[in-house]
């Protein structure tokens, strides 16, 4: 979805956080008496100096903007804690390859996010680790054949419900624990499936 422009002069600053070499994150109001907070961003080398990209309602604290290669499409990732519900938000933004003055909002994902090339095909997937609810869920998101697809790890393993599921980002391993038994899995190289790691 292409992000819409807003003339900077038409907004009323609430907060402006610059990130050198990447862009700026904004929260703003659209009228002097407005009580609804909005958020947006600008990207260096993309946004016009007097414009910002609108993102939507609300805002975040503890914001970070960083380069991203998610899904083979993203260029920037904006991460922070949502002011509405206190959850972690990740905005994935892609620079438009046809119109250099445009940007695309690829997706917004909640919770802790890890960008990993799990299957070794050179395209980065995103691993989402949700909080315990009551059993933690881990999701794998990937962009394939022109659409976003996802799977939940315990469902992909076709296991009985486990006591605990964890993600080891250093080794790109998914660890399912049932009682005192922990079993580790990884993505099969070049394939869209998980395989058990021999101990």
C-alpha positions in Angstrom: 0.0 0.0 0.0 1.5 3.3 -1.0 1.9 5.8 1.8 0.1 9.1 1.5 1.9 12.4 1.7 1.0 15.2 4.1 2.3 18.7 3.8 4.5 19.3 6.8 2.9 22.8 7.2 -0.5 21.2 7.6 0.6 19.3 10.7 1.2 20.4 14.3 4.3 18.8 15.7 3.9 16.7 18.8 7.3 14.9 18.5 10.0 14.6 15.9 12.8 12.0 16.1 15.5 12.1 13.5 17.7 9.1 12.6 20.8 10.1 10.7 21.0 8.6 7.2 17.6 7.0 7.4 14.8 9.5 8.1 12.6 11.0 10.8 9.7 9.7 12.8 6.8 12.1 13.6 3.8 12.3 15.8 1.5 15.2 15.1 -2.0 16.7 15.3 -3.8 18.0 12.2 -5.5 20.9 13.8 -4.9 23.2 16.9 -7.8 21.7 18.9 -7.3 18.1 17.8 -6.9 15.5 20.5 -6.2 12.7 18.1 -2.5 11.8 17.7 -1.2 10.7 14.3 2.1 9.3 13.3 4.2 9.5 10.1 7.7 9.5 8.8 10.1 10.9 6.2 12.9 9.0 4.4 16.1 10.6 3.4 16.5 10.7 -0.3 12.8 9.9 -0.9 10.6 12.4 0.9 10.3 16.0 -0.3 11.7 18.5 2.3 8.2 19.9 3.0 6.3 16.6 3.2 6.0 13.6 5.3 4.4 10.2 4.8 1.2 9.6 6.9 1.0 6.3 8.7 -2.2 6.5 10.7 -3.6 7.0 14.2 -1.7 6.8 17.4 2.0 6.9 18.0 4.9 5.0 19.6 7.5 5.6 22.3 11.1 4.2 22.3 11.1 4.5 18.6 13.9 3.2 16.4 14.3 3.4 12.6 16.8 1.0 11.0 17.6 -0.4 7.6 15.6 -3.6 6.7 15.7 -6.3 4.1 12.5 -8.0 5.2 10.7 -10.0 2.5 13.2 -8.8 -0.1 11.1 -5.7 -0.3 11.6 -3.5 2.8 14.2 -0.8 3.1 13.3 0.6 6.5 11.8 -0.8 9.7 10.3 1.5 12.3 10.0 -0.2 15.7 8.5 1.1 19.0 6.0 0.6 21.8 2.5 1.4 20.8 0.9 4.2 22.9 -2.5 2.7 22.5 -2.1 -0.8 23.9 1.6 -1.0 25.1 2.5 -3.7 22.6 5.6 -3.6 20.4 5.0 -2.5 16.8 7.1 -3.0 13.7 6.4 -1.0 10.5 8.1 -2.3 7.4 8.5 0.3 4.7 9.7 -0.2 1.1 11.0 2.6 -1.2 9.0 2.6 -4.4 11.2 1.1 -7.2 9.3 2.9 -9.9 8.6 6.3 -8.3 11.6 7.4 -6.4 9.6 10.0 -4.4 7.2 7.4 -3.0 7.2 4.7 -0.3 5.1 1.7 0.3 3.8 0.4 3.6 4.4 -3.3 3.3 3.0 -4.5 6.7 2.7 -3.9 10.4 3.6 -6.7 12.7 3.2 -6.8 16.5 5.6 -8.1 19.1 9.4 -8.9 18.9 10.5 -9.3 15.3 13.7 -11.0 14.0 14.7 -10.7 10.3 16.2 -14.0 9.2 16.9 -15.8 5.9 15.7 -19.1 7.3 15.9 -21.3 4.2 19.0 -19.8 2.7 17.3 -18.5 -0.5 18.6 -15.0 -0.1 15.2 -13.6 0.9 14.6 -12.5 4.5 11.7 -13.8 6.4 10.4 -12.3 9.6 10.1 -14.3 12.8 7.5 -12.9 15.3 7.7 -14.0 19.0 4.5 -13.3 20.8 4.3 -13.1 24.6 2.9 -15.9 26.6 -0.9 -16.2 26.2 -0.8 -18.6 28.1 1.6 -20.5 25.7 3.9 -18.3 23.6 3.2 -18.3 19.9 5.9 -17.9 17.2 5.0 -16.9 13.7 7.0 -17.0 10.5 6.1 -14.4 7.8 7.3 -14.5 4.2 6.3 -12.8 1.0 5.8 -15.3 -1.8 4.0 -15.2 -5.2 3.0 -11.6 -4.6 1.3 -12.0 -1.2 2.2 -12.2 2.5 1.9 -15.7 4.0 2.5 -16.8 7.6 2.5 -19.9 9.7 2.5 -20.6 13.4 5.4 -22.8 14.4 3.7 -25.4 16.6 1.1 -25.9 13.9 3.8 -26.3 11.3 5.5 -28.9 13.4 2.1 -30.8 13.7 2.9 -31.6 17.3 0.6 -31.9 20.3 0.4 -28.7 22.3 3.7 -28.1 23.9 4.5 -26.5 27.3 6.8 -23.9 25.8 8.1 -22.8 22.4 11.2 -20.6 22.1 13.2 -19.0 19.3 17.0 -19.0 19.4 17.8 -16.1 17.1 21.6 -16.7 17.3 21.3 -20.1 15.8 18.0 -19.7 13.9 16.5 -22.6 15.9 12.9 -23.2 17.1 12.9 -25.1 20.4 9.7 -26.9 21.5 9.6 -28.1 25.1 7.2 -30.7 26.5 7.9 -31.6 30.1 11.6 -32.0 30.5 12.1 -32.9 26.8 13.3 -30.1 24.5 13.4 -30.6 20.7 15.2 -28.2 18.3 14.1 -27.5 14.7 15.5 -25.4 11.9 14.3 -24.5 8.4 15.3 -27.0 5.7 17.7 -25.4 3.2 15.9 -24.3 0.1 12.6 -25.7 1.4 9.6 -24.3 3.2 9.5 -26.7 6.1 11.0 -27.3 9.5 13.3 -30.3 10.3 14.5 -31.7 13.6 18.1 -30.9 14.6 20.0 -34.0 15.6 21.4 -33.6 19.1 
